[in-house]
Amino acid sequence: MFGLTKIRWNFTGISFNLLVAAYSLLLAPFIADYIQFGRANIFVALFGVFIYVAEFFAMNYKLKVVRLRAETLRMQKHAREELPNPGCVIWYAVLMRMLFRIGFIMVALVAFGFDPSAAEQPVMFTVMLILFILCEVFVLGYTWVESGLFRTTPDDKWDEERDQKELETWRKVNLPFKETEETRAKEFRADIVLQLYALMLLTAFWDTINESNKEYIIRSFNTHETALFTGIMLFVIFLVMAFFALIPLRMAYWIEESVSIYTSKERWRLRGSLLIAALMVFEPSIKAFVGTFFS
């Protein structure tokens, strides 16, 4: 279907990071100028709603494949009883995904012509916003239950035994996972949707962040702040935004890495690609800083 039945390659976290870097450097400035997020635009509205709905199915299918592949890898190569635990910090990404999806649909509603800054909001806008928030609470719960990747500590021995039996039953039914042309094609389509979702969010929100940084740089220069002080402040902003706003965009790949990366070499390669992505996303701010203080 759609010419994707012969796929032999899947996106990874590194692929995602490098694509984000290339997009941020080469395309994002032009797309931001063309689309102008925050204004009525029927293309942004319709495409945004489509990606918003498609991301739900894409994320859940991706996490299903991530678990199957990681469990098979665990059985074949590492002989471990359990997958590496993604850790409690992954819950931050899950919660941020909920907030991002709410922000995403807000961008689409604004593109339809709704004005969230208006003094008096239309009743329809308020009702729709409440429904979307309730929907996202459901999506969060559904992802937690269906993925099987988020484990909690059993309350007692009975809960532990029950969880272990459920896990053993699931493994007997689903493992080992044999990738087929159909599963590769489905995962590839899911990856495309997740990429488009992330790139739209990058364009909508990171452009605003970089513009705010540019204003801060000019203000610091005009008030005779030193380049060192301004650079340190930008570096802090860079670290905070990279962790709080960039990493959660790649939640599916973050989870995949958490349950399937076993060596330090793999971790450092991943961190390097993530750093490249973060620098390219932040490039307009870096360029403005250098141009203002050192030109």
Backbone as CSV, one residue per row, in Angstrom:
resi,resn,N_x,N_y,N_z,CA_x,CA_y,CA_z,C_x,C_y,C_z
1,MET,0.853,-1.210,0.000,0.000,0.000,0.000,0.879,1.247,0.000
2,PHE,0.546,2.218,-0.856,1.296,3.469,-0.978,2.754,3.216,-1.320
3,GLY,3.070,2.043,-1.942,4.442,1.760,-2.338,5.372,1.491,-1.184
4,LEU,4.818,1.127,-0.004,5.656,0.958,1.174,5.774,-0.502,1.600
5,THR,5.449,-1.439,0.719,5.475,-2.840,1.115,6.872,-3.449,1.056
6,LYS,7.864,-2.708,0.562,9.218,-3.245,0.461,10.182,-2.534,1.406
7,ILE,9.654,-1.931,2.444,10.498,-1.204,3.383,11.448,-2.164,4.102
8,ARG,12.712,-1.810,4.136,13.717,-2.626,4.825,14.398,-1.858,5.955
9,TRP,13.919,-0.653,6.214,14.611,0.216,7.172,13.573,0.932,8.018
10,ASN,13.849,1.097,9.301,12.936,1.788,10.198,13.624,2.992,10.818
11,PHE,12.817,3.981,11.169,13.340,5.124,11.890,13.847,4.677,13.254
12,THR,14.898,5.335,13.715,15.398,5.150,15.074,15.451,6.526,15.732
13,GLY,15.816,6.534,17.009,15.958,7.814,17.684,17.003,8.690,17.021
14,ILE,18.094,8.072,16.552,19.150,8.839,15.878,18.626,9.403,14.557
15,SER,17.872,8.600,13.813,17.282,9.082,12.563,16.400,10.294,12.828
16,PHE,15.592,10.187,13.876,14.701,11.293,14.243,15.505,12.542,14.569
17,ASN,16.547,12.396,15.381,17.355,13.547,15.783,17.982,14.244,14.579
18,LEU,18.535,13.471,13.662,19.203,14.048,12.498,18.193,14.699,11.547
19,LEU,17.010,14.107,11.419,15.979,14.725,10.589,15.532,16.057,11.172
20,VAL,15.359,16.100,12.488,14.997,17.357,13.154,16.076,18.402,12.927
21,ALA,17.347,17.987,13.024,18.451,18.920,12.804,18.418,19.479,11.383
22,ALA,18.252,18.600,10.390,18.228,19.039,8.991,17.031,19.938,8.724
23,TYR,15.878,19.566,9.252,14.662,20.371,9.054,14.829,21.757,9.687
24,SER,15.335,21.793,10.919,15.491,23.079,11.620,16.443,24.008,10.890
25,LEU,17.490,23.452,10.311,18.494,24.270,9.645,18.056,24.702,8.250
26,LEU,17.401,23.815,7.513,17.155,24.054,6.091,15.732,24.504,5.752
27,LEU,14.737,24.016,6.478,13.355,24.255,6.051,12.514,25.077,7.028
28,ALA,12.755,24.915,8.319,11.886,25.531,9.315,11.702,27.038,9.135
29,PRO,12.772,27.815,8.875,12.558,29.270,8.731,11.608,29.627,7.593
30,PHE,11.713,28.916,6.467,10.867,29.212,5.315,9.424,28.768,5.563
31,ILE,9.264,27.613,6.195,7.917,27.117,6.466,7.217,28.006,7.483
32,ALA,7.952,28.465,8.497,7.363,29.359,9.495,6.895,30.663,8.861
33,ASP,7.677,31.189,7.927,7.279,32.429,7.238,6.073,32.207,6.332
34,TYR,6.016,31.044,5.711,4.942,30.751,4.755,3.613,30.455,5.458
35,ILE,3.671,29.615,6.476,2.436,29.168,7.126,1.925,30.204,8.113
36,GLN,2.823,30.841,8.861,2.450,31.853,9.846,1.458,31.288,10.867
37,PHE,1.963,30.409,11.714,1.144,29.850,12.780,0.591,30.975,13.650
38,GLY,-0.635,30.787,14.142,-1.286,31.800,14.954,-2.276,32.626,14.169
39,ARG,-2.379,32.389,12.858,-3.356,33.075,12.024,-4.286,32.063,11.362
40,ALA,-5.436,32.541,10.915,-6.380,31.655,10.240,-5.751,31.093,8.968
41,ASN,-5.788,29.792,8.846,-5.199,29.113,7.698,-5.862,27.754,7.583
42,ILE,-6.704,27.572,6.584,-7.497,26.353,6.475,-6.609,25.128,6.261
43,PHE,-5.473,25.290,5.553,-4.566,24.157,5.354,-3.994,23.693,6.689
44,VAL,-3.504,24.630,7.500,-2.963,24.283,8.815,-4.046,23.644,9.676
45,ALA,-5.265,24.182,9.604,-6.365,23.665,10.419,-6.682,22.214,10.076
46,LEU,-6.910,21.942,8.796,-7.298,20.594,8.380,-6.154,19.600,8.549
47,PHE,-4.958,20.009,8.133,-3.808,19.116,8.263,-3.494,18.868,9.739
48,GLY,-3.658,19.901,10.564,-3.414,19.753,11.991,-4.368,18.764,12.638
49,VAL,-5.652,18.827,12.293,-6.628,17.890,12.844,-6.312,16.470,12.392
50,PHE,-5.933,16.328,11.120,-5.575,14.996,10.602,-4.391,14.412,11.360
51,ILE,-3.329,15.193,11.547,-2.140,14.701,12.246,-2.450,14.444,13.718
52,TYR,-3.293,15.283,14.314,-3.682,15.108,15.715,-4.345,13.743,15.920
53,VAL,-5.263,13.375,15.035,-5.945,12.085,15.135,-4.989,10.948,14.783
54,ALA,-4.215,11.128,13.703,-3.318,10.066,13.245,-2.216,9.780,14.261
55,GLU,-1.781,10.798,15.003,-0.704,10.598,15.975,-1.113,9.610,17.064
56,PHE,-2.377,9.603,17.439,-2.855,8.666,18.454,-2.633,7.225,18.008
57,PHE,-3.035,6.908,16.791,-2.879,5.549,16.279,-1.407,5.224,15.993
58,ALA,-0.681,6.222,15.467,0.731,6.005,15.156,1.536,5.731,16.415
59,MET,1.302,6.505,17.461,2.038,6.324,18.715,1.767,4.955,19.315
60,ASN,0.517,4.544,19.347,0.189,3.269,19.968,0.724,2.093,19.160
61,TYR,0.699,2.195,17.837,1.280,1.115,17.041,2.795,1.079,17.216
62,LYS,3.434,2.249,17.227,4.885,2.312,17.402,5.295,1.698,18.737
63,LEU,4.581,2.023,19.810,4.931,1.483,21.120,4.695,-0.027,21.171
64,LYS,3.678,-0.501,20.462,3.445,-1.946,20.391,4.633,-2.647,19.745
65,VAL,5.119,-2.108,18.620,6.267,-2.703,17.926,7.535,-2.567,18.768
66,VAL,7.686,-1.429,19.436,8.849,-1.217,20.306,8.915,-2.308,21.372
67,ARG,7.788,-2.597,21.992,7.778,-3.624,23.037,8.085,-5.005,22.453
68,LEU,7.464,-5.345,21.320,7.694,-6.647,20.705,9.162,-6.817,20.313
69,ARG,9.733,-5.780,19.711,11.126,-5.869,19.270,12.076,-5.943,20.466
70,ALA,11.800,-5.143,21.497,12.670,-5.127,22.675,12.598,-6.451,23.424
71,GLU,11.412,-7.027,23.536,11.269,-8.318,24.221,11.994,-9.422,23.451
72,THR,11.895,-9.382,22.125,12.591,-10.379,21.305,14.101,-10.228,21.428
73,LEU,14.584,-8.988,21.433,16.010,-8.725,21.611,16.482,-9.217,22.969
74,ARG,15.669,-8.989,23.977,16.006,-9.448,25.326,16.164,-10.974,25.358
75,MET,15.241,-11.681,24.698,15.281,-13.147,24.685,16.487,-13.679,23.915
76,GLN,16.762,-13.077,22.757,17.748,-13.646,21.841,19.187,-13.284,22.193
77,LYS,19.409,-12.076,22.710,20.787,-11.605,22.857,21.226,-11.342,24.290
78,HIS,20.269,-11.057,25.169,20.685,-10.588,26.486,20.256,-11.503,27.628
79,ALA,19.378,-12.452,27.348,18.986,-13.454,28.345,18.600,-12.829,29.678
80,ARG,17.874,-11.737,29.625,17.417,-11.074,30.848,15.981,-11.474,31.129
81,GLU,15.621,-11.459,32.410,14.248,-11.790,32.780,13.286,-10.667,32.428
82,GLU,13.759,-9.438,32.557,12.889,-8.289,32.326,13.572,-7.281,31.409
83,LEU,12.751,-6.468,30.759,13.289,-5.356,29.977,13.869,-4.310,30.918
84,PRO,14.845,-3.521,30.441,15.269,-2.366,31.236,14.067,-1.459,31.510
85,ASN,13.940,-0.975,32.719,12.807,-0.123,33.080,13.015,1.275,32.509
86,PRO,12.030,1.822,31.768,12.193,3.182,31.237,12.428,4.216,32.326
87,GLY,12.027,3.911,33.558,12.261,4.840,34.658,11.120,5.825,34.826
88,CYS,11.068,6.416,36.020,9.960,7.324,36.324,10.029,8.606,35.504
89,VAL,11.243,8.988,35.037,11.367,10.232,34.283,10.600,10.170,32.968
90,ILE,10.360,8.936,32.475,9.622,8.811,31.226,8.193,9.300,31.384
91,TRP,7.703,9.285,32.638,6.360,9.812,32.870,6.284,11.295,32.557
92,TYR,7.410,11.970,32.722,7.435,13.386,32.331,7.120,13.527,30.850
93,ALA,7.736,12.673,30.018,7.482,12.721,28.580,6.035,12.392,28.262
94,VAL,5.457,11.430,28.999,4.062,11.053,28.766,3.132,12.219,29.084
95,LEU,3.383,12.889,30.199,2.560,14.048,30.571,2.768,15.207,29.601
96,MET,4.019,15.406,29.174,4.286,16.471,28.214,3.619,16.184,26.877
97,ARG,3.531,14.890,26.513,2.827,14.556,25.278,1.371,15.012,25.363
98,MET,0.751,14.815,26.529,-0.627,15.262,26.698,-0.735,16.774,26.511
99,LEU,0.193,17.523,27.123,0.166,18.986,26.992,0.460,19.409,25.559
100,PHE,1.403,18.726,24.904,1.721,19.042,23.512,0.515,18.806,22.607
101,ARG,-0.212,17.711,22.843,-1.372,17.415,22.000,-2.469,18.455,22.209
102,ILE,-2.639,18.917,23.445,-3.604,19.993,23.698,-3.159,21.264,22.982
103,GLY,-1.845,21.585,23.082,-1.323,22.751,22.366,-1.451,22.596,20.867
104,PHE,-1.262,21.374,20.391,-1.345,21.090,18.956,-2.749,21.376,18.432
105,ILE,-3.761,20.883,19.144,-5.132,21.092,18.672,-5.530,22.555,18.843
106,MET,-4.917,23.258,19.815,-5.161,24.693,19.958,-4.666,25.441,18.727
107,VAL,-3.486,25.041,18.211,-2.969,25.651,16.984,-3.950,25.442,15.838
108,ALA,-4.509,24.224,15.751,-5.474,23.929,14.688,-6.747,24.764,14.847
109,LEU,-7.229,24.915,16.096,-8.445,25.705,16.325,-8.221,27.171,15.967
110,VAL,-7.048,27.699,16.313,-6.722,29.085,15.937,-6.690,29.214,14.421
111,ALA,-6.158,28.199,13.752,-6.115,28.221,12.287,-7.514,28.178,11.674
112,PHE,-8.483,27.621,12.411,-9.871,27.632,11.957,-10.515,29.005,12.147
113,GLY,-9.851,29.879,12.932,-10.377,31.231,13.117,-10.746,31.579,14.535
114,PHE,-10.631,30.644,15.474,-10.901,30.950,16.877,-9.776,31.813,17.440
115,ASP,-10.146,32.747,18.325,-9.159,33.637,18.935,-9.127,33.391,20.442
116,PRO,-8.140,32.619,20.948,-8.104,32.309,22.380,-7.808,33.521,23.255
117,SER,-7.329,34.623,22.657,-7.023,35.826,23.451,-8.206,36.773,23.557
118,ALA,-9.312,36.440,22.908,-10.484,37.312,22.948,-11.045,37.381,24.364
119,ALA,-11.582,38.551,24.716,-12.124,38.754,26.065,-13.294,37.811,26.333
120,GLU,-14.161,37.638,25.349,-15.309,36.749,25.488,-15.171,35.600,24.492
121,GLN,-15.010,34.413,25.017,-14.835,33.256,24.153,-16.192,32.698,23.716
122,PRO,-16.309,32.259,22.462,-17.529,31.582,22.030,-17.759,30.325,22.868
123,VAL,-19.004,30.039,23.160,-19.323,28.861,23.958,-18.784,27.598,23.278
124,MET,-18.869,27.540,21.951,-18.406,26.371,21.210,-16.916,26.134,21.438
125,PHE,-16.124,27.218,21.460,-14.679,27.077,21.666,-14.399,26.496,23.053
126,THR,-15.083,27.002,24.066,-14.895,26.518,25.435,-15.279,25.056,25.562
127,VAL,-16.424,24.684,24.978,-16.886,23.295,25.033,-15.889,22.377,24.338
128,MET,-15.412,22.792,23.160,-14.458,21.972,22.418,-13.157,21.803,23.200
129,LEU,-12.695,22.869,23.844,-11.451,22.794,24.605,-11.588,21.820,25.774
130,ILE,-12.698,21.863,26.471,-12.935,20.941,27.587,-12.977,19.493,27.085
131,LEU,-13.651,19.276,25.960,-13.737,17.927,25.397,-12.358,17.406,24.989
132,PHE,-11.543,18.275,24.413,-10.203,17.856,24.012,-9.344,17.515,25.229
133,ILE,-9.476,18.283,26.314,-8.713,17.991,27.524,-9.128,16.636,28.096
134,LEU,-10.450,16.385,28.161,-10.938,15.097,28.649,-10.462,13.962,27.742
135,CYS,-10.458,14.221,26.440,-9.973,13.226,25.482,-8.515,12.895,25.744
136,GLU,-7.717,13.896,26.051,-6.289,13.663,26.283,-6.029,12.901,27.574
137,VAL,-6.884,13.085,28.565,-6.767,12.268,29.776,-7.009,10.804,29.434
138,PHE,-8.009,10.545,28.597,-8.269,9.180,28.135,-7.082,8.638,27.341
139,VAL,-6.516,9.447,26.446,-5.381,9.020,25.620,-4.199,8.650,26.506
140,LEU,-3.947,9.449,27.541,-2.847,9.161,28.448,-3.045,7.799,29.113
141,GLY,-4.253,7.564,29.638,-4.539,6.290,30.282,-4.462,5.120,29.321
142,TYR,-4.956,5.311,28.117,-4.951,4.241,27.115,-3.518,3.861,26.751
143,THR,-2.675,4.856,26.548,-1.277,4.591,26.211,-0.578,3.837,27.333
144,TRP,-0.850,4.229,28.554,-0.231,3.575,29.711,-0.628,2.106,29.784
145,VAL,-1.917,1.816,29.594,-2.410,0.445,29.722,-1.992,-0.418,28.538
146,GLU,-2.168,0.093,27.321,-1.985,-0.717,26.131,-0.524,-0.983,25.783
147,SER,0.362,-0.066,26.109,1.758,-0.246,25.700,2.433,-1.388,26.453
148,GLY,2.070,-1.571,27.734,2.713,-2.599,28.540,4.142,-2.283,28.919
149,LEU,4.599,-1.073,28.626,5.991,-0.698,28.877,6.176,0.017,30.207
150,PHE,5.075,0.500,30.772,5.174,1.263,32.013,4.789,0.357,33.175
151,ARG,5.757,0.027,33.992,5.514,-0.905,35.082,5.469,-0.171,36.408
152,THR,4.573,-0.617,37.269,4.487,-0.067,38.617,4.834,-1.164,39.621
153,THR,5.207,-0.759,40.818,5.544,-1.724,41.860,4.275,-2.363,42.404
154,PRO,4.189,-3.705,42.409,2.983,-4.366,42.933,2.748,-4.018,44.397
155,ASP,1.472,-3.931,44.778,1.142,-3.602,46.164,1.419,-4.764,47.104
156,ASP,1.246,-5.985,46.626,1.461,-7.150,47.478,1.869,-8.340,46.609
157,LYS,2.084,-9.471,47.247,2.540,-10.664,46.530,1.500,-11.149,45.536
158,TRP,0.220,-11.012,45.888,-0.848,-11.452,44.983,-0.815,-10.644,43.695
159,ASP,-0.645,-9.324,43.800,-0.547,-8.471,42.608,0.686,-8.834,41.780
160,GLU,1.780,-9.135,42.462,3.014,-9.496,41.757,2.835,-10.787,40.955
161,GLU,2.203,-11.777,41.572,1.966,-13.049,40.880,1.019,-12.877,39.703
162,ARG,-0.007,-12.064,39.893,-0.961,-11.813,38.809,-0.274,-11.119,37.637
163,ASP,0.531,-10.094,37.936,1.247,-9.378,36.875,2.196,-10.309,36.124
164,GLN,2.865,-11.209,36.877,3.810,-12.129,36.250,3.088,-13.107,35.331
165,LYS,1.925,-13.592,35.748,1.149,-14.505,34.906,0.679,-13.810,33.634
166,GLU,0.222,-12.569,33.766,-0.214,-11.810,32.595,0.944,-11.603,31.627
167,LEU,2.129,-11.308,32.174,3.305,-11.098,31.334,3.695,-12.390,30.619
168,GLU,3.681,-13.494,31.321,4.030,-14.773,30.703,3.043,-15.146,29.606
169,THR,1.756,-14.898,29.847,0.738,-15.178,28.826,0.964,-14.323,27.594
170,TRP,1.263,-13.045,27.815,1.508,-12.135,26.691,2.717,-12.602,25.881
171,ARG,3.770,-13.034,26.569,4.979,-13.475,25.872,4.735,-14.745,25.065
172,LYS,3.958,-15.660,25.596,3.659,-16.889,24.867,2.884,-16.606,23.592
173,VAL,1.986,-15.630,23.654,1.145,-15.305,22.505,1.901,-14.494,21.455
174,ASN,2.777,-13.583,21.891,3.347,-12.590,20.974,4.809,-12.806,20.585
175,LEU,5.529,-13.649,21.322,6.965,-13.781,21.055,7.307,-15.151,20.491
176,PRO,8.392,-15.250,19.717,9.237,-14.130,19.266,8.552,-13.328,18.158
177,PHE,8.897,-12.054,18.082,8.312,-11.143,17.090,9.051,-11.298,15.768
178,LYS,8.336,-11.643,14.721,8.927,-11.772,13.391,8.451,-10.617,12.512
179,GLU,9.403,-9.749,12.164,9.050,-8.603,11.335,8.757,-9.061,9.905
180,THR,7.674,-8.526,9.365,7.274,-8.835,7.992,7.221,-7.547,7.193
181,GLU,7.033,-7.688,5.888,6.901,-6.494,5.052,5.713,-5.646,5.506
182,GLU,4.649,-6.311,5.937,3.463,-5.574,6.388,3.742,-4.796,7.667
183,THR,4.406,-5.431,8.649,4.683,-4.718,9.896,5.681,-3.585,9.674
184,ARG,6.669,-3.785,8.796,7.619,-2.709,8.492,6.907,-1.529,7.840
185,ALA,5.998,-1.828,6.907,5.276,-0.762,6.220,4.397,0.020,7.197
186,LYS,3.719,-0.705,8.101,2.877,-0.033,9.094,3.715,0.827,10.024
187,GLU,4.867,0.288,10.453,5.725,1.071,11.343,6.291,2.289,10.619
188,PHE,6.626,2.129,9.353,7.150,3.258,8.580,6.111,4.369,8.487
189,ARG,4.853,3.996,8.229,3.791,5.009,8.166,3.597,5.675,9.529
190,ALA,3.674,4.869,10.593,3.563,5.442,11.933,4.698,6.423,12.197
191,ASP,5.918,6.064,11.780,7.068,6.959,11.954,6.878,8.265,11.189
192,ILE,6.341,8.180,9.980,6.103,9.396,9.185,5.152,10.332,9.916
193,VAL,4.079,9.773,10.460,3.104,10.597,11.197,3.761,11.225,12.420
194,LEU,4.543,10.444,13.176,5.212,10.972,14.367,6.213,12.063,14.005
195,GLN,6.881,11.904,12.864,7.819,12.937,12.405,7.070,14.222,12.051
196,LEU,5.983,14.106,11.298,5.214,15.288,10.905,4.645,16.000,12.133
197,TYR,4.158,15.224,13.074,3.622,15.781,14.319,4.701,16.590,15.049
198,ALA,5.895,15.998,15.185,6.986,16.674,15.884,7.445,17.920,15.143
199,LEU,7.541,17.837,13.816,8.022,18.976,13.032,7.026,20.130,13.044
200,MET,5.716,19.811,13.056,4.718,20.874,13.159,4.815,21.581,14.504
201,LEU,5.012,20.815,15.572,5.176,21.426,16.892,6.439,22.271,16.957
202,LEU,7.519,21.755,16.380,8.765,22.530,16.336,8.547,23.868,15.641
203,THR,7.879,23.815,14.489,7.661,25.034,13.714,6.775,26.016,14.455
204,ALA,5.727,25.486,15.107,4.754,26.355,15.772,5.316,27.017,17.017
205,PHE,6.127,26.266,17.799,6.524,26.765,19.112,7.987,27.195,19.202
206,TRP,8.897,26.480,18.530,10.299,26.848,18.653,10.614,28.136,17.928
207,ASP,9.870,28.465,16.885,10.070,29.755,16.230,9.796,30.893,17.206
208,THR,8.743,30.737,18.005,8.410,31.746,19.022,9.507,31.836,20.077
209,ILE,10.035,30.681,20.494,11.100,30.653,21.503,12.351,31.356,20.985
210,ASN,12.737,31.070,19.756,13.920,31.706,19.186,13.725,33.210,19.009
211,GLU,12.526,33.634,18.620,12.263,35.068,18.490,12.360,35.760,19.846
212,SER,11.873,35.095,20.890,11.984,35.640,22.247,13.447,35.748,22.666
213,ASN,14.244,34.756,22.302,15.684,34.799,22.625,16.376,35.954,21.900
214,LYS,15.995,36.184,20.638,16.586,37.284,19.880,16.288,38.624,20.549
215,GLU,15.054,38.788,21.029,14.692,40.028,21.719,15.517,40.186,22.997
216,TYR,15.723,39.067,23.712,16.538,39.116,24.932,17.980,39.502,24.613
217,ILE,18.523,38.964,23.529,19.910,39.263,23.132,20.065,40.746,22.813
218,ILE,19.141,41.296,22.041,19.213,42.719,21.677,19.063,43.588,22.919
219,ARG,18.154,43.206,23.793,17.951,43.984,25.026,19.197,43.943,25.894
220,SER,19.822,42.778,26.000,21.052,42.653,26.797,22.177,43.497,26.204
221,PHE,22.280,43.492,24.886,23.321,44.280,24.227,23.095,45.771,24.453
222,ASN,21.844,46.211,24.338,21.530,47.635,24.500,21.695,48.111,25.938
223,THR,21.554,47.203,26.901,21.724,47.576,28.311,23.144,47.272,28.803
224,HIS,24.052,46.965,27.846,25.469,46.781,28.125,25.777,45.565,29.019
225,GLU,24.937,44.527,28.907,25.297,43.268,29.559,26.489,42.658,28.812
226,THR,27.308,41.914,29.532,28.475,41.311,28.887,28.054,40.113,28.026
227,ALA,28.899,39.815,27.047,28.633,38.653,26.206,28.671,37.371,27.028
228,LEU,29.561,37.324,28.035,29.670,36.137,28.873,28.379,35.884,29.642
229,PHE,27.849,36.920,30.271,26.620,36.770,31.048,25.455,36.372,30.139
230,THR,25.326,37.050,29.006,24.242,36.737,28.073,24.374,35.323,27.534
231,GLY,25.615,34.930,27.236,25.845,33.574,26.740,25.478,32.516,27.763
232,ILE,25.818,32.765,29.023,25.464,31.806,30.081,23.951,31.676,30.213
233,MET,23.249,32.814,30.160,21.785,32.786,30.260,21.175,32.026,29.087
234,LEU,21.710,32.248,27.890,21.212,31.519,26.716,21.489,30.024,26.841
235,PHE,22.642,29.685,27.407,22.984,28.276,27.584,22.013,27.604,28.557
236,VAL,21.645,28.314,29.616,20.664,27.776,30.567,19.313,27.574,29.872
237,ILE,18.900,28.574,29.093,17.642,28.453,28.346,17.715,27.262,27.392
238,PHE,18.865,27.123,26.736,19.074,26.023,25.799,18.903,24.672,26.492
239,LEU,19.541,24.494,27.642,19.448,23.219,28.354,18.022,22.943,28.813
240,VAL,17.391,23.961,29.368,16.022,23.784,29.877,15.060,23.435,28.749
241,MET,15.131,24.185,27.651,14.194,23.956,26.554,14.489,22.649,25.829
242,ALA,15.766,22.278,25.728,16.103,21.008,25.078,15.509,19.842,25.855
243,PHE,15.581,19.920,27.190,15.053,18.824,28.008,13.531,18.882,28.109
244,PHE,12.996,20.074,28.363,11.559,20.186,28.631,10.716,20.210,27.362
245,ALA,11.281,20.636,26.232,10.445,20.797,25.043,10.894,19.974,23.839
246,LEU,12.154,19.558,23.792,12.614,18.808,22.617,12.568,17.309,22.847
247,ILE,13.116,16.852,23.961,13.152,15.414,24.223,11.751,14.796,24.257
248,PRO,10.751,15.426,24.909,9.418,14.807,24.920,8.780,14.689,23.535
249,LEU,9.215,15.499,22.559,8.676,15.372,21.210,8.994,14.016,20.603
250,ARG,10.042,13.390,21.074,10.497,12.107,20.540,10.214,10.985,21.538
251,MET,9.027,11.043,22.163,8.698,10.126,23.245,8.805,8.661,22.832
252,ALA,8.255,8.308,21.663,8.281,6.901,21.232,9.710,6.397,21.111
253,TYR,10.597,7.248,20.590,11.993,6.841,20.398,12.741,6.835,21.726
254,TRP,12.375,7.741,22.621,12.965,7.760,23.958,12.638,6.451,24.683
255,ILE,11.390,6.029,24.601,11.000,4.775,25.236,11.720,3.601,24.588
256,GLU,11.802,3.614,23.258,12.486,2.531,22.551,13.943,2.426,23.008
257,GLU,14.606,3.566,23.134,15.996,3.565,23.585,16.114,3.073,25.028
258,SER,15.138,3.450,25.861,15.182,3.074,27.270,15.103,1.567,27.469
259,VAL,14.392,0.869,26.575,14.187,-0.568,26.767,15.045,-1.429,25.843
260,SER,15.854,-0.810,24.978,16.613,-1.629,24.025,18.095,-1.276,23.909
261,ILE,18.532,-0.196,24.552,19.950,0.165,24.506,20.654,-0.408,25.730
262,TYR,21.710,-1.176,25.477,22.398,-1.863,26.554,23.850,-1.408,26.724
263,THR,24.452,-0.780,25.716,25.880,-0.467,25.784,26.119,1.037,25.868
264,SER,27.272,1.405,26.440,27.638,2.821,26.560,27.859,3.453,25.187
265,LYS,28.412,2.682,24.261,28.664,3.188,22.906,27.365,3.635,22.242
266,GLU,26.313,2.827,22.385,25.019,3.180,21.806,24.459,4.441,22.465
267,ARG,24.630,4.531,23.779,24.109,5.703,24.492,24.819,6.984,24.055
268,TRP,26.136,6.947,23.911,26.880,8.146,23.525,26.588,8.545,22.080
269,ARG,26.389,7.572,21.204,26.025,7.879,19.826,24.670,8.571,19.776
270,LEU,23.751,8.095,20.602,22.428,8.706,20.675,22.510,10.129,21.226
271,ARG,23.284,10.312,22.297,23.414,11.638,22.904,24.027,12.637,21.927
272,GLY,24.993,12.163,21.135,25.607,13.045,20.144,24.611,13.520,19.105
273,SER,23.773,12.601,18.614,22.782,12.999,17.607,21.738,13.927,18.204
274,LEU,21.384,13.707,19.488,20.416,14.579,20.147,20.991,15.978,20.338
275,LEU,22.283,16.059,20.667,22.933,17.360,20.818,22.934,18.121,19.489
276,ILE,23.218,17.418,18.397,23.195,18.052,17.073,21.805,18.604,16.783
277,ALA,20.771,17.814,17.081,19.392,18.265,16.842,19.083,19.512,17.665
278,ALA,19.458,19.490,18.948,19.181,20.631,19.821,19.900,21.885,19.341
279,LEU,21.145,21.756,18.903,21.907,22.913,18.415,21.282,23.495,17.145
280,MET,20.810,22.624,16.246,20.200,23.107,15.010,18.864,23.793,15.282
281,VAL,18.099,23.257,16.232,16.831,23.892,16.603,17.097,25.272,17.204
282,PHE,18.185,25.378,17.970,18.535,26.624,18.666,19.391,27.541,17.795
283,GLU,19.694,27.124,16.568,20.625,27.843,15.702,20.267,29.310,15.493
284,PRO,18.986,29.683,15.279,18.683,31.117,15.118,19.099,31.953,16.319
285,SER,18.944,31.410,17.525,19.360,32.140,18.728,20.877,32.258,18.801
286,ILE,21.581,31.166,18.480,23.050,31.187,18.489,23.572,32.189,17.465
287,LYS,22.980,32.173,16.260,23.395,33.089,15.201,23.167,34.544,15.607
288,ALA,22.019,34.817,16.247,21.730,36.185,16.682,22.710,36.630,17.766
289,PHE,23.075,35.734,18.669,24.012,36.065,19.741,25.384,36.411,19.166
290,VAL,25.893,35.565,18.282,27.202,35.811,17.686,27.183,37.081,16.856
291,GLY,26.116,37.271,16.066,26.032,38.442,15.218,25.910,39.741,15.995
292,THR,25.261,39.705,17.152,25.049,40.912,17.949,26.290,41.297,18.753
293,PHE,26.924,40.319,19.370,28.030,40.632,20.291,29.407,40.568,19.647
294,PHE,29.546,39.885,18.502,30.870,39.671,17.962,31.039,40.148,16.500
295,SER,30.054,40.847,15.980,30.184,41.329,14.598,30.773,42.726,14.573
